[in-house]
Amino acid sequence: MPVGSRPSPNIWQLQSQKNIQGIIQAPDTRDPVVRKGAIGALRVLKGTEAVSRLRILYETEFNPEIRQLIQKALEELGGVEEKPK
């Protein structure tokens, strides 16, 4: 393992522990499987405290599939602002 890198977080373990703060940090990994799992776990746990982090991730995420998952998570967690009519 290269110096300065850390192992990918175990999303299932964090979810079973209801460790939302740990899950919020998980999308920092390069592994798209871990990023997808973290977003899914936040949806399952109703991690509304992650909304601001998800908004940032949505703006910086390059993978269209993961961006779509973030969008769905934001919708479910109440993090999407309604557009003016």
MOJOLIN-V821132 format. One line per field, one symbol per residue. phi: phi as a letter, one per 20 degrees, with the letter a starting at -180 (. if undefined). burial: # if it has 16 or more other ideal C-beta (glycine too) atoms within 10 Angstrom, else .. Layout:
phi: ???
burial: ???
//
This chain:
phi: .ffnecfffeffffffeleffffgefffffffffffffffffffelfffegffffffffdfeefffgfffgfffffemedffefe
burial: ........#.#..##...##.###.##.#....##########.#.#..#..##..##..#....#..###.##..#.##.....
//
